[in-house]
Amino acid sequence: MSLKSKGINGERDLVHKFWAKNWACLRIAGSGSMKYPSPDILVGNSLRRLAIECKVTKEDNKYFEKNEIDSLKTFANIFGAEPWVAIKFKGHEWYFMSLEDLKETEKCFMADASIAKNKGLLFEEMIGR
């Protein structure tokens, strides 16, 4: 399975999870490849709107380019949504991390499985928040 397919399947998995809990959710095809900022998925109910960048990895850490996070912040600010990163590490459930919990390096942002486990929210915690 290609990396692109793995990412698309991960996004679709989250779309199904949110709809199963009665949250409207859509996947934004082509996010990251157009000139306008956009998240991977957009989620909402009558109380909250979430703009989420999704990543699936077999590694213990995941890196995000600074422009990727900046684009997510920009979109969320304009749209009035909360910016989040959802990461699925191999052998783990989805973790939802606030941008403040990502570790910033000189060139990028980083999340690792231990930070996600300690600071991230699981799906049920995310929707119950």
N, C-alpha and C positions, 0 to 999 in steps of 0.2 A: 504494500500500500504506500503510495507517495505521501510526502509530508503534507502536501496541499489537501489530499483526500482525508488524511487523519485530522487535520484542522477543521475541514468542512463537517466531517462526521461528529466531531466534538461539539461544534456550534449547534448542529441539528439535535444532538442529545440534550443540550440545555434548552433549546426551544421546546422540545417535548416535555421536559421536566417542568418548565414554567407553566405551560398550558395545562398540564395535569393538576396543577395547584390553582388554576383559575386566574393566572396572570397572563395578560396579553403579551406576546413575544414574537418578534420577527427577526430573521437573519438578514443582514444587509450584504447581499452578494457584491463582491468587488471592493469591500471595505479595504482601505489601505492602498488601493491601486488607482484611485481617482484623485483629482486635485483638491477636492473638498474633504475636510475631516469627517470621519464617520466611525462608529464603533462596529464591532462584529455583530452584536445583537443589541436590540433595543427592547426593553421590558417595562411593563407598567401595570398598575392597577389604579383604583380610584384614589389611592393615597401617595403612591411613590412612582417615580420614573427612574430607571437605571440604564446607563449606557455602559456596556460591558465589552472589554477586549478579552477574547478567549484564547487560551493556549493549551495544547496537549503536548506532553514531552515524556520521553523515556528516561531522561536525565534526572538528577537530583536538584538541578537548578535551571532557571529559565531567564534569559536576558531579553530586555526590551530596548529598542532604540529610543533615544530621547525624543525624537520627533513623533514616534508612535504614541508615547504617553502625552506629549504636548497636544497632539491632535485629539486624543480622547478628552483631555481637559477642555480644550476649545469647544468641541462639539457639546459636551455636557453642559458647559456654561451657557452657551447660546440656547440650547434646547430646554434647559431647566431640569437636567437630570443629574443623578449622582454618578460620578465616574467610578467604575470598579474594574478589577482584573480578575478573571476566573481562570484558574490553572488546574489542570488534571495531571498530576505526576503519576508515572506508572505504578500500579499497585495501590493507589490512593483514590479517594473520592475527590470531587470537585472542591476546591478551596476558593473562596472569594476574598480578595485582598483590597483594602483601600490603597490609594496611591501613596499615602503617607507611610504605609508599612513596607513599601518596596525600598530596597537598599540602593541608594544612588552612588554610582561610581563616576569617574571622570568622563566616560564615554557613553554610559547607558544606565538603565535601571535593572535590578536583579531581584529575583525571588528564589528562595530555595525551599525545599520540602520542610525543613525544620522551622523556618520562619513562618511558612504557610500554616503549619500545624499549630504553632503557638499563637499566631496573631490573626490568621485567616478565619473566615466563617464557613461552616459547612452549608449545604443548600438549604436545609430546614431552618438553620439559624438565620440565613440571609433573608428568607421570605417572611420569617417571624419577627424580624427586627423592627 
